[in-house]
């Protein structure tokens, strides 16, 4: 869903830390329809499927934020 955060772990970098994050701003039913906004100007308007293809072995986590209004 728009507003959720993608967290990426790159394979083969020698650690198990999360390596990158981006914000989903457009969603769809496939990874080719999910658009992710990132800080790098080269990759601001990129699909989730392009991220997966570019980084072989990447693990993608999606953080769903549930607001708790008081």
PQR file with spaces between the fields and no chain letter, atoms N, CA, C, O and H, PARSE charges and radii, in Angstrom:
ATOM       1  N    UNK     1       0.842   -1.181    0.000 -0.4000 1.5000
ATOM       2  CA   UNK     1       0.000    0.000    0.000 -0.0000 2.0000
ATOM       3  C    UNK     1       0.890    1.248    0.000  0.5500 1.7000
ATOM       4  O    UNK     1       1.978    1.224    0.576 -0.5500 1.4000
ATOM       5  N    UNK     2       0.453    2.311   -0.623 -0.4000 1.5000
ATOM       6  CA   UNK     2       1.219    3.558   -0.562 -0.0000 2.0000
ATOM       7  C    UNK     2       1.457    3.966    0.892  0.5500 1.7000
ATOM       8  O    UNK     2       0.570    3.873    1.741 -0.5500 1.4000
ATOM       9  H    UNK     2      -0.430    2.330   -1.090  0.4000 1.0000
ATOM      10  N    UNK     3       2.674    4.416    1.146 -0.4000 1.5000
ATOM      11  CA   UNK     3       3.059    4.822    2.487 -0.0000 2.0000
ATOM      12  C    UNK     3       3.816    3.757    3.249  0.5500 1.7000
ATOM      13  O    UNK     3       4.438    4.055    4.269 -0.5500 1.4000
ATOM      14  H    UNK     3       3.394    4.491    0.456  0.4000 1.0000
ATOM      15  N    UNK     4       3.779    2.522    2.781 -0.4000 1.5000
ATOM      16  CA   UNK     4       4.548    1.469    3.431 -0.0000 2.0000
ATOM      17  C    UNK     4       6.018    1.604    3.046  0.5500 1.7000
ATOM      18  O    UNK     4       6.356    2.230    2.042 -0.5500 1.4000
ATOM      19  H    UNK     4       3.274    2.279    1.953  0.4000 1.0000
ATOM      20  N    UNK     5       6.871    1.016    3.850 -0.4000 1.5000
ATOM      21  CA   UNK     5       8.315    1.142    3.663 -0.0000 2.0000
ATOM      22  C    UNK     5       8.895   -0.187    3.186  0.5500 1.7000
ATOM      23  O    UNK     5       8.591   -1.241    3.746 -0.5500 1.4000
ATOM      24  H    UNK     5       6.596    0.507    4.666  0.4000 1.0000
ATOM      25  N    UNK     6       9.738   -0.130    2.141 -0.4000 1.5000
ATOM      26  CA   UNK     6      10.462   -1.327    1.709 -0.0000 2.0000
ATOM      27  C    UNK     6      11.833   -1.308    2.381  0.5500 1.7000
ATOM      28  O    UNK     6      12.517   -0.284    2.391 -0.5500 1.4000
ATOM      29  H    UNK     6       9.984    0.726    1.687  0.4000 1.0000
ATOM      30  N    UNK     7      12.220   -2.437    2.933 -0.4000 1.5000
ATOM      31  CA   UNK     7      13.530   -2.596    3.565 -0.0000 2.0000
ATOM      32  C    UNK     7      14.266   -3.688    2.802  0.5500 1.7000
ATOM      33  O    UNK     7      13.737   -4.783    2.617 -0.5500 1.4000
ATOM      34  H    UNK     7      11.664   -3.269    2.925  0.4000 1.0000
ATOM      35  N    UNK     8      15.467   -3.398    2.366 -0.4000 1.5000
ATOM      36  CA   UNK     8      16.209   -4.319    1.507 -0.0000 2.0000
ATOM      37  C    UNK     8      17.450   -4.858    2.203  0.5500 1.7000
ATOM      38  O    UNK     8      18.192   -4.116    2.846 -0.5500 1.4000
ATOM      39  H    UNK     8      15.897   -2.508    2.516  0.4000 1.0000
ATOM      40  N    UNK     9      17.660   -6.156    2.063 -0.4000 1.5000
ATOM      41  CA   UNK     9      18.880   -6.814    2.531 -0.0000 2.0000
ATOM      42  C    UNK     9      19.574   -7.368    1.298  0.5500 1.7000
ATOM      43  O    UNK     9      19.039   -8.246    0.621 -0.5500 1.4000
ATOM      44  H    UNK     9      17.057   -6.758    1.541  0.4000 1.0000
ATOM      45  N    UNK    10      20.767   -6.857    1.004 -0.4000 1.5000
ATOM      46  CA   UNK    10      21.518   -7.289   -0.164 -0.0000 2.0000
ATOM      47  C    UNK    10      22.292   -8.557    0.142  0.5500 1.7000
ATOM      48  O    UNK    10      23.017   -8.622    1.135 -0.5500 1.4000
ATOM      49  H    UNK    10      21.202   -6.144    1.554  0.4000 1.0000
ATOM      50  N    UNK    11      22.143   -9.559   -0.701 -0.4000 1.5000
ATOM      51  CA   UNK    11      22.865  -10.832   -0.546 -0.0000 2.0000
ATOM      52  C    UNK    11      24.338  -10.628   -0.856  0.5500 1.7000
ATOM      53  O    UNK    11      24.702   -9.824   -1.713 -0.5500 1.4000
ATOM      54  H    UNK    11      21.554   -9.506   -1.508  0.4000 1.0000
ATOM      55  N    UNK    12      25.175  -11.365   -0.150 -0.4000 1.5000
ATOM      56  CA   UNK    12      26.598  -11.366   -0.450 -0.0000 2.0000
ATOM      57  C    UNK    12      27.373  -10.169    0.059  0.5500 1.7000
ATOM      58  O    UNK    12      28.528   -9.982   -0.324 -0.5500 1.4000
ATOM      59  H    UNK    12      24.879  -12.019    0.547  0.4000 1.0000
ATOM      60  N    UNK    13      26.771   -9.348    0.916 -0.4000 1.5000
ATOM      61  CA   UNK    13      27.515   -8.193    1.422 -0.0000 2.0000
ATOM      62  C    UNK    13      28.205   -8.483    2.760  0.5500 1.7000
ATOM      63  O    UNK    13      28.819   -7.597    3.354 -0.5500 1.4000
ATOM      64  H    UNK    13      25.833   -9.500    1.227  0.4000 1.0000
ATOM      65  N    UNK    14      28.099   -9.729    3.225 -0.4000 1.5000
ATOM      66  CA   UNK    14      28.835  -10.143    4.397 -0.0000 2.0000
ATOM      67  C    UNK    14      28.172   -9.877    5.734  0.5500 1.7000
ATOM      68  O    UNK    14      28.776  -10.117    6.779 -0.5500 1.4000
ATOM      69  H    UNK    14      27.600  -10.449    2.743  0.4000 1.0000
ATOM      70  N    UNK    15      26.958   -9.392    5.722 -0.4000 1.5000
ATOM      71  CA   UNK    15      26.270   -9.176    6.990 -0.0000 2.0000
ATOM      72  C    UNK    15      24.777   -9.462    6.821  0.5500 1.7000
ATOM      73  O    UNK    15      24.304   -9.742    5.720 -0.5500 1.4000
ATOM      74  H    UNK    15      26.468   -9.196    4.872  0.4000 1.0000
ATOM      75  N    UNK    16      24.061   -9.386    7.914 -0.4000 1.5000
ATOM      76  CA   UNK    16      22.612   -9.617    7.848 -0.0000 2.0000
ATOM      77  C    UNK    16      21.847   -8.349    8.187  0.5500 1.7000
ATOM      78  O    UNK    16      20.672   -8.406    8.552 -0.5500 1.4000
ATOM      79  H    UNK    16      24.445   -9.158    8.809  0.4000 1.0000
ATOM      80  N    UNK    17      22.511   -7.205    8.068 -0.4000 1.5000
ATOM      81  CA   UNK    17      21.855   -5.930    8.350 -0.0000 2.0000
ATOM      82  C    UNK    17      21.029   -5.485    7.158  0.5500 1.7000
ATOM      83  O    UNK    17      21.320   -5.846    6.017 -0.5500 1.4000
ATOM      84  H    UNK    17      23.465   -7.159    7.772  0.4000 1.0000
ATOM      85  N    UNK    18      20.006   -4.705    7.428 -0.4000 1.5000
ATOM      86  CA   UNK    18      19.233   -4.103    6.346 -0.0000 2.0000
ATOM      87  C    UNK    18      20.105   -3.050    5.682  0.5500 1.7000
ATOM      88  O    UNK    18      20.788   -2.284    6.362 -0.5500 1.4000
ATOM      89  H    UNK    18      19.770   -4.412    8.355  0.4000 1.0000
ATOM      90  N    UNK    19      20.084   -3.009    4.347 -0.4000 1.5000
ATOM      91  CA   UNK    19      20.999   -2.150    3.617 -0.0000 2.0000
ATOM      92  C    UNK    19      20.372   -0.903    3.020  0.5500 1.7000
ATOM      93  O    UNK    19      21.075    0.076    2.773 -0.5500 1.4000
ATOM      94  H    UNK    19      19.529   -3.631    3.794  0.4000 1.0000
ATOM      95  N    UNK    20      19.076   -0.914    2.784 -0.4000 1.5000
ATOM      96  CA   UNK    20      18.452    0.229    2.111 -0.0000 2.0000
ATOM      97  C    UNK    20      16.966    0.259    2.430  0.5500 1.7000
ATOM      98  O    UNK    20      16.377   -0.750    2.818 -0.5500 1.4000
ATOM      99  H    UNK    20      18.505   -1.710    2.985  0.4000 1.0000
ATOM     100  N    UNK    21      16.374    1.427    2.260 -0.4000 1.5000
ATOM     101  CA   UNK    21      14.933    1.582    2.479 -0.0000 2.0000
ATOM     102  C    UNK    21      14.359    2.508    1.413  0.5500 1.7000
ATOM     103  O    UNK    21      15.062    3.359    0.867 -0.5500 1.4000
ATOM     104  H    UNK    21      16.852    2.246    1.944  0.4000 1.0000
ATOM     105  N    UNK    22      13.096    2.332    1.131 -0.4000 1.5000
ATOM     106  CA   UNK    22      12.377    3.191    0.196 -0.0000 2.0000
ATOM     107  C    UNK    22      10.919    3.239    0.599  0.5500 1.7000
ATOM     108  O    UNK    22      10.460    2.409    1.383 -0.5500 1.4000
ATOM     109  H    UNK    22      12.525    1.640    1.575  0.4000 1.0000
ATOM     110  N    UNK    23      10.196    4.195    0.074 -0.4000 1.5000
ATOM     111  CA   UNK    23       8.777    4.341    0.390 -0.0000 2.0000
ATOM     112  C    UNK    23       7.936    3.974   -0.827  0.5500 1.7000
ATOM     113  O    UNK    23       8.212    4.426   -1.938 -0.5500 1.4000
ATOM     114  H    UNK    23      10.569    4.869   -0.563  0.4000 1.0000
ATOM     115  N    UNK    24       6.928    3.169   -0.619 -0.4000 1.5000
ATOM     116  CA   UNK    24       5.998    2.812   -1.696 -0.0000 2.0000
ATOM     117  C    UNK    24       5.043    3.979   -1.903  0.5500 1.7000
ATOM     118  O    UNK    24       4.409    4.446   -0.958 -0.5500 1.4000
ATOM     119  H    UNK    24       6.703    2.801    0.284  0.4000 1.0000
ATOM     120  N    UNK    25       4.942    4.448   -3.149 -0.4000 1.5000
ATOM     121  CA   UNK    25       4.008    5.541   -3.422 -0.0000 2.0000
ATOM     122  C    UNK    25       2.919    5.170   -4.410  0.5500 1.7000
ATOM     123  O    UNK    25       1.997    5.953   -4.640 -0.5500 1.4000
ATOM     124  H    UNK    25       5.457    4.068   -3.917  0.4000 1.0000
ATOM     125  N    UNK    26       3.012    3.998   -4.992 -0.4000 1.5000
ATOM     126  CA   UNK    26       1.972    3.519   -5.885 -0.0000 2.0000
ATOM     127  C    UNK    26       1.988    1.996   -5.809  0.5500 1.7000
ATOM     128  O    UNK    26       3.053    1.383   -5.868 -0.5500 1.4000
ATOM     129  H    UNK    26       3.761    3.362   -4.805  0.4000 1.0000
ATOM     130  N    UNK    27       0.829    1.392   -5.681 -0.4000 1.5000
ATOM     131  CA   UNK    27       0.773   -0.057   -5.511 -0.0000 2.0000
ATOM     132  C    UNK    27      -0.109   -0.701   -6.568  0.5500 1.7000
ATOM     133  O    UNK    27      -0.952   -0.046   -7.181 -0.5500 1.4000
ATOM     134  H    UNK    27      -0.036    1.890   -5.634  0.4000 1.0000
ATOM     135  N    UNK    28       0.100   -1.987   -6.767 -0.4000 1.5000
ATOM     136  CA   UNK    28      -0.677   -2.764   -7.707 -0.0000 2.0000
ATOM     137  C    UNK    28      -0.626   -4.225   -7.312  0.5500 1.7000
ATOM     138  O    UNK    28      -0.165   -4.564   -6.223 -0.5500 1.4000
ATOM     139  H    UNK    28       0.785   -2.519   -6.269  0.4000 1.0000
ATOM     140  N    UNK    29      -1.095   -5.083   -8.189 -0.4000 1.5000
ATOM     141  CA   UNK    29      -1.191   -6.501   -7.857 -0.0000 2.0000
ATOM     142  C    UNK    29       0.092   -7.291   -8.146  0.5500 1.7000
ATOM     143  O    UNK    29       0.194   -8.454   -7.756 -0.5500 1.4000
ATOM     144  H    UNK    29      -1.470   -4.808   -9.074  0.4000 1.0000
ATOM     145  N    UNK    30       1.076   -6.675   -8.825 -0.4000 1.5000
ATOM     146  CA   UNK    30       2.339   -7.356   -9.115 -0.0000 2.0000
ATOM     147  C    UNK    30       3.498   -6.450   -8.730  0.5500 1.7000
ATOM     148  O    UNK    30       3.312   -5.251   -8.526 -0.5500 1.4000
ATOM     149  H    UNK    30       0.993   -5.730   -9.142  0.4000 1.0000
ATOM     150  N    UNK    31       4.707   -7.028   -8.630 -0.4000 1.5000
ATOM     151  CA   UNK    31       5.879   -6.223   -8.292 -0.0000 2.0000
ATOM     152  C    UNK    31       6.196   -5.203   -9.386  0.5500 1.7000
ATOM     153  O    UNK    31       6.846   -4.192   -9.118 -0.5500 1.4000
ATOM     154  H    UNK    31       4.858   -8.003   -8.796  0.4000 1.0000
ATOM     155  N    UNK    32       5.747   -5.458  -10.605 -0.4000 1.5000
ATOM     156  CA   UNK    32       5.950   -4.508  -11.696 -0.0000 2.0000
ATOM     157  C    UNK    32       5.061   -3.290  -11.593  0.5500 1.7000
ATOM     158  O    UNK    32       5.306   -2.285  -12.258 -0.5500 1.4000
ATOM     159  H    UNK    32       5.219   -6.279  -10.822  0.4000 1.0000
ATOM     160  N    UNK    33       4.037   -3.365  -10.773 -0.4000 1.5000
ATOM     161  CA   UNK    33       3.116   -2.238  -10.575 -0.0000 2.0000
ATOM     162  C    UNK    33       3.428   -1.431   -9.321  0.5500 1.7000
ATOM     163  O    UNK    33       2.916   -0.323   -9.159 -0.5500 1.4000
ATOM     164  H    UNK    33       3.838   -4.182  -10.232  0.4000 1.0000
ATOM     165  N    UNK    34       4.257   -1.970   -8.435 -0.4000 1.5000
ATOM     166  CA   UNK    34       4.589   -1.280   -7.185 -0.0000 2.0000
ATOM     167  C    UNK    34       5.721   -0.303   -7.458  0.5500 1.7000
ATOM     168  O    UNK    34       6.811   -0.715   -7.857 -0.5500 1.4000
ATOM     169  H    UNK    34       4.673   -2.870   -8.567  0.4000 1.0000
ATOM     170  N    UNK    35       5.474    0.999   -7.246 -0.4000 1.5000
ATOM     171  CA   UNK    35       6.490    2.030   -7.464 -0.0000 2.0000
ATOM     172  C    UNK    35       7.088    2.431   -6.123  0.5500 1.7000
ATOM     173  O    UNK    35       6.375    2.648   -5.143 -0.5500 1.4000
ATOM     174  H    UNK    35       4.589    1.333   -6.923  0.4000 1.0000
ATOM     175  N    UNK    36       8.415    2.524   -6.102 -0.4000 1.5000
ATOM     176  CA   UNK    36       9.145    2.840   -4.872 -0.0000 2.0000
ATOM     177  C    UNK    36       9.902    4.149   -5.070  0.5500 1.7000
ATOM     178  O    UNK    36      10.549    4.354   -6.096 -0.5500 1.4000
ATOM     179  H    UNK    36       8.995    2.348   -6.898  0.4000 1.0000
ATOM     180  N    UNK    37       9.813    5.026   -4.080 -0.4000 1.5000
ATOM     181  CA   UNK    37      10.553    6.285   -4.090 -0.0000 2.0000
ATOM     182  C    UNK    37      11.765    6.119   -3.179  0.5500 1.7000
ATOM     183  O    UNK    37      11.636    5.707   -2.026 -0.5500 1.4000
ATOM     184  H    UNK    37       9.287    4.859   -3.247  0.4000 1.0000
ATOM     185  N    UNK    38      12.957    6.447   -3.714 -0.4000 1.5000
ATOM     186  CA   UNK    38      14.198    6.343   -2.956 -0.0000 2.0000
ATOM     187  C    UNK    38      14.946    7.671   -3.034  0.5500 1.7000
ATOM     188  O    UNK    38      14.607    8.529   -3.849 -0.5500 1.4000
ATOM     189  H    UNK    38      13.062    6.781   -4.651  0.4000 1.0000
ATOM     190  N    UNK    39      15.950    7.840   -2.200 -0.4000 1.5000
ATOM     191  CA   UNK    39      16.669    9.111   -2.140 -0.0000 2.0000
ATOM     192  C    UNK    39      17.576    9.352   -3.340  0.5500 1.7000
ATOM     193  O    UNK    39      17.857   10.506   -3.666 -0.5500 1.4000
ATOM     194  H    UNK    39      16.225    7.143   -1.538  0.4000 1.0000
ATOM     195  N    UNK    40      18.033    8.316   -3.995 -0.4000 1.5000
ATOM     196  CA   UNK    40      18.930    8.472   -5.135 -0.0000 2.0000
ATOM     197  C    UNK    40      18.146    8.932   -6.365  0.5500 1.7000
ATOM     198  O    UNK    40      17.132    8.325   -6.712 -0.5500 1.4000
ATOM     199  H    UNK    40      17.805    7.380   -3.730  0.4000 1.0000
ATOM     200  N    UNK    41      18.599    9.985   -7.019 -0.4000 1.5000
ATOM     201  CA   UNK    41      17.867   10.519   -8.176 -0.0000 2.0000
ATOM     202  C    UNK    41      17.753    9.508   -9.315  0.5500 1.7000
ATOM     203  O    UNK    41      16.796    9.556  -10.087 -0.5500 1.4000
ATOM     204  H    UNK    41      19.422   10.478   -6.738  0.4000 1.0000
ATOM     205  N    UNK    42      18.725    8.586   -9.428 -0.4000 1.5000
ATOM     206  CA   UNK    42      18.664    7.556  -10.473 -0.0000 2.0000
ATOM     207  C    UNK    42      17.558    6.549  -10.225  0.5500 1.7000
ATOM     208  O    UNK    42      17.081    5.908  -11.162 -0.5500 1.4000
ATOM     209  H    UNK    42      19.503    8.547   -8.801  0.4000 1.0000
ATOM     210  N    UNK    43      17.148    6.402   -8.981 -0.4000 1.5000
ATOM     211  CA   UNK    43      16.212    5.342   -8.631 -0.0000 2.0000
ATOM     212  C    UNK    43      14.977    5.854   -7.905  0.5500 1.7000
ATOM     213  O    UNK    43      14.377    5.120   -7.119 -0.5500 1.4000
ATOM     214  H    UNK    43      17.536    6.923   -8.221  0.4000 1.0000
ATOM     215  N    UNK    44      14.589    7.089   -8.150 -0.4000 1.5000
ATOM     216  CA   UNK    44      13.421    7.634   -7.452 -0.0000 2.0000
ATOM     217  C    UNK    44      12.117    7.040   -7.946  0.5500 1.7000
ATOM     218  O    UNK    44      11.222    6.768   -7.147 -0.5500 1.4000
ATOM     219  H    UNK    44      15.076    7.686   -8.787  0.4000 1.0000
ATOM     220  N    UNK    45      11.997    6.837   -9.216 -0.4000 1.5000
ATOM     221  CA   UNK    45      10.757    6.326   -9.801 -0.0000 2.0000
ATOM     222  C    UNK    45      11.056    4.950  -10.368  0.5500 1.7000
ATOM     223  O    UNK    45      11.281    4.800  -11.569 -0.5500 1.4000
ATOM     224  H    UNK    45      12.725    7.058   -9.865  0.4000 1.0000
ATOM     225  N    UNK    46      11.057    3.939   -9.494 -0.4000 1.5000
ATOM     226  CA   UNK    46      11.472    2.598   -9.904 -0.0000 2.0000
ATOM     227  C    UNK    46      10.450    1.582   -9.398  0.5500 1.7000
ATOM     228  O    UNK    46       9.841    1.764   -8.344 -0.5500 1.4000
ATOM     229  H    UNK    46      10.875    4.061   -8.518  0.4000 1.0000
ATOM     230  N    UNK    47      10.277    0.531  -10.154 -0.4000 1.5000
ATOM     231  CA   UNK    47       9.343   -0.506   -9.711 -0.0000 2.0000
ATOM     232  C    UNK    47      10.062   -1.495   -8.793  0.5500 1.7000
ATOM     233  O    UNK    47      11.284   -1.636   -8.837 -0.5500 1.4000
ATOM     234  H    UNK    47      10.771    0.382  -11.010  0.4000 1.0000
ATOM     235  N    UNK    48       9.283   -2.164   -7.976 -0.4000 1.5000
ATOM     236  CA   UNK    48       9.848   -3.168   -7.087 -0.0000 2.0000
ATOM     237  C    UNK    48      10.491   -4.299   -7.891  0.5500 1.7000
ATOM     238  O    UNK    48      11.520   -4.835   -7.480 -0.5500 1.4000
ATOM     239  H    UNK    48       8.290   -2.050   -7.940  0.4000 1.0000
ATOM     240  N    UNK    49       9.904   -4.667   -9.022 -0.4000 1.5000
ATOM     241  CA   UNK    49      10.494   -5.725   -9.845 -0.0000 2.0000
ATOM     242  C    UNK    49      11.856   -5.302  -10.403  0.5500 1.7000
ATOM     243  O    UNK    49      12.743   -6.145  -10.538 -0.5500 1.4000
ATOM     244  H    UNK    49       9.068   -4.232   -9.356  0.4000 1.0000
ATOM     245  N    UNK    50      12.043   -4.029  -10.729 -0.4000 1.5000
ATOM     246  CA   UNK    50      13.342   -3.546  -11.206 -0.0000 2.0000
ATOM     247  C    UNK    50      14.395   -3.606  -10.103  0.5500 1.7000
ATOM     248  O    UNK    50      15.559   -3.911  -10.365 -0.5500 1.4000
ATOM     249  H    UNK    50      11.323   -3.344  -10.619  0.4000 1.0000
ATOM     250  N    UNK    51      13.983   -3.312   -8.867 -0.4000 1.5000
ATOM     251  CA   UNK    51      14.909   -3.413   -7.731 -0.0000 2.0000
ATOM     252  C    UNK    51      15.359   -4.858   -7.557  0.5500 1.7000
ATOM     253  O    UNK    51      16.545   -5.125   -7.360 -0.5500 1.4000
ATOM     254  H    UNK    51      13.038   -3.064   -8.654  0.4000 1.0000
ATOM     255  N    UNK    52      14.413   -5.784   -7.630 -0.4000 1.5000
ATOM     256  CA   UNK    52      14.722   -7.205   -7.456 -0.0000 2.0000
ATOM     257  C    UNK    52      15.641   -7.700   -8.569  0.5500 1.7000
ATOM     258  O    UNK    52      16.560   -8.475   -8.302 -0.5500 1.4000
ATOM     259  H    UNK    52      13.450   -5.566   -7.789  0.4000 1.0000
ATOM     260  N    UNK    53      15.415   -7.273   -9.803 -0.4000 1.5000
ATOM     261  CA   UNK    53      16.260   -7.688  -10.930 -0.0000 2.0000
ATOM     262  C    UNK    53      17.667   -7.103  -10.833  0.5500 1.7000
ATOM     263  O    UNK    53      18.643   -7.765  -11.185 -0.5500 1.4000
ATOM     264  H    UNK    53      14.669   -6.643  -10.019  0.4000 1.0000
ATOM     265  N    UNK    54      17.770   -5.868  -10.358 -0.4000 1.5000
ATOM     266  CA   UNK    54      19.052   -5.174  -10.294 -0.0000 2.0000
ATOM     267  C    UNK    54      19.973   -5.771   -9.233  0.5500 1.7000
ATOM     268  O    UNK    54      21.189   -5.816   -9.421 -0.5500 1.4000
ATOM     269  H    UNK    54      16.977   -5.331  -10.071  0.4000 1.0000
ATOM     270  N    UNK    55      19.408   -6.225   -8.135 -0.4000 1.5000
ATOM     271  CA   UNK    55      20.197   -6.771   -7.027 -0.0000 2.0000
ATOM     272  C    UNK    55      19.904   -8.251   -6.877  0.5500 1.7000
ATOM     273  O    UNK    55      18.949   -8.623   -6.194 -0.5500 1.4000
ATOM     274  H    UNK    55      18.420   -6.189   -7.983  0.4000 1.0000
ATOM     275  N    UNK    56      20.691   -9.088   -7.490 -0.4000 1.5000
ATOM     276  CA   UNK    56      20.470  -10.539   -7.437 -0.0000 2.0000
ATOM     277  C    UNK    56      20.533  -11.012   -5.984  0.5500 1.7000
ATOM     278  O    UNK    56      21.462  -10.669   -5.253 -0.5500 1.4000
ATOM     279  H    UNK    56      21.467   -8.786   -8.045  0.4000 1.0000
ATOM     280  N    UNK    57      19.552  -11.791   -5.578 -0.4000 1.5000
ATOM     281  CA   UNK    57      19.517  -12.341   -4.231 -0.0000 2.0000
ATOM     282  C    UNK    57      19.029  -11.385   -3.162  0.5500 1.7000
ATOM     283  O    UNK    57      19.151  -11.685   -1.974 -0.5500 1.4000
ATOM     284  H    UNK    57      18.798  -12.070   -6.172  0.4000 1.0000
ATOM     285  N    UNK    58      18.483  -10.249   -3.545 -0.4000 1.5000
ATOM     286  CA   UNK    58      17.992   -9.289   -2.554 -0.0000 2.0000
ATOM     287  C    UNK    58      16.755   -9.849   -1.843  0.5500 1.7000
ATOM     288  O    UNK    58      15.908  -10.497   -2.460 -0.5500 1.4000
ATOM     289  H    UNK    58      18.383  -10.005   -4.510  0.4000 1.0000
ATOM     290  N    UNK    59      16.670   -9.591   -0.554 -0.4000 1.5000
ATOM     291  CA   UNK    59      15.469   -9.923    0.210 -0.0000 2.0000
ATOM     292  C    UNK    59      14.741   -8.620    0.478  0.5500 1.7000
ATOM     293  O    UNK    59      15.332   -7.651    0.955 -0.5500 1.4000
ATOM     294  H    UNK    59      17.358   -9.065   -0.053  0.4000 1.0000
ATOM     295  N    UNK    60      13.447   -8.605    0.166 -0.4000 1.5000
ATOM     296  CA   UNK    60      12.641   -7.398    0.350 -0.0000 2.0000
ATOM     297  C    UNK    60      11.649   -7.622    1.484  0.5500 1.7000
ATOM     298  O    UNK    60      10.890   -8.591    1.479 -0.5500 1.4000
ATOM     299  H    UNK    60      12.967   -9.392   -0.222  0.4000 1.0000
ATOM     300  N    UNK    61      11.667   -6.724    2.441 -0.4000 1.5000
ATOM     301  CA   UNK    61      10.689   -6.719    3.522 -0.0000 2.0000
ATOM     302  C    UNK    61       9.822   -5.484    3.340  0.5500 1.7000
ATOM     303  O    UNK    61      10.312   -4.430    2.936 -0.5500 1.4000
ATOM     304  H    UNK    61      12.284   -5.937    2.445  0.4000 1.0000
ATOM     305  N    UNK    62       8.541   -5.612    3.635 -0.4000 1.5000
ATOM     306  CA   UNK    62       7.640   -4.459    3.565 -0.0000 2.0000
ATOM     307  C    UNK    62       7.117   -4.202    4.965  0.5500 1.7000
ATOM     308  O    UNK    62       6.512   -5.074    5.587 -0.5500 1.4000
ATOM     309  H    UNK    62       8.142   -6.469    3.963  0.4000 1.0000
ATOM     310  N    UNK    63       7.358   -2.997    5.450 -0.4000 1.5000
ATOM     311  CA   UNK    63       6.896   -2.604    6.780 -0.0000 2.0000
ATOM     312  C    UNK    63       5.563   -1.884    6.643  0.5500 1.7000
ATOM     313  O    UNK    63       5.476   -0.815    6.038 -0.5500 1.4000
ATOM     314  H    UNK    63       7.850   -2.288    4.945  0.4000 1.0000
ATOM     315  N    UNK    64       4.543   -2.479    7.206 -0.4000 1.5000
ATOM     316  CA   UNK    64       3.213   -1.869    7.203 -0.0000 2.0000
ATOM     317  C    UNK    64       3.066   -1.063    8.488  0.5500 1.7000
ATOM     318  O    UNK    64       3.207   -1.595    9.589 -0.5500 1.4000
ATOM     319  H    UNK    64       4.614   -3.347    7.697  0.4000 1.0000
ATOM     320  N    UNK    65       2.788    0.197    8.334 -0.4000 1.5000
ATOM     321  CA   UNK    65       2.670    1.076    9.487 -0.0000 2.0000
ATOM     322  C    UNK    65       1.193    1.250    9.827  0.5500 1.7000
ATOM     323  O    UNK    65       0.403    1.709    9.002 -0.5500 1.4000
ATOM     324  H    UNK    65       2.674    0.628    7.439  0.4000 1.0000
ATOM     325  N    UNK    66       0.840    0.882   11.035 -0.4000 1.5000
ATOM     326  CA   UNK    66      -0.531    1.043   11.507 -0.0000 2.0000
ATOM     327  C    UNK    66      -0.570    2.174   12.522  0.5500 1.7000
ATOM     328  O    UNK    66      -0.028    2.041   13.619 -0.5500 1.4000
ATOM     329  H    UNK    66       1.482    0.509   11.704  0.4000 1.0000
ATOM     330  N    UNK    67      -1.205    3.283   12.167 -0.4000 1.5000
ATOM     331  CA   UNK    67      -1.258    4.390   13.130 -0.0000 2.0000
ATOM     332  C    UNK    67      -2.199    4.068   14.288  0.5500 1.7000
ATOM     333  O    UNK    67      -3.227    3.416   14.107 -0.5500 1.4000
ATOM     334  H    UNK    67      -1.646    3.392   11.276  0.4000 1.0000
ATOM     335  N    UNK    68      -1.840    4.524   15.448 -0.4000 1.5000
ATOM     336  CA   UNK    68      -2.686    4.397   16.631 -0.0000 2.0000
ATOM     337  C    UNK    68      -3.001    5.806   17.117  0.5500 1.7000
ATOM     338  O    UNK    68      -2.203    6.439   17.808 -0.5500 1.4000
ATOM     339  H    UNK    68      -1.004    5.053   15.595  0.4000 1.0000
ATOM     340  N    UNK    69      -4.158    6.269   16.748 -0.4000 1.5000
ATOM     341  CA   UNK    69      -4.563    7.629   17.107 -0.0000 2.0000
ATOM     342  C    UNK    69      -5.132    7.646   18.500  0.5500 1.7000
ATOM     343  O    UNK    69      -5.976    6.823   18.852 -0.5500 1.4000
ATOM     344  H    UNK    69      -4.807    5.754   16.187  0.4000 1.0000
ATOM     345  N    UNK    70      -4.669    8.578   19.282 -0.4000 1.5000
ATOM     346  CA   UNK    70      -5.144    8.688   20.674 -0.0000 2.0000
ATOM     347  C    UNK    70      -5.944    9.948   20.840  0.5500 1.7000
ATOM     348  O    UNK    70      -6.433   10.229   21.934 -0.5500 1.4000
ATOM     349  H    UNK    70      -3.983    9.247   18.995  0.4000 1.0000
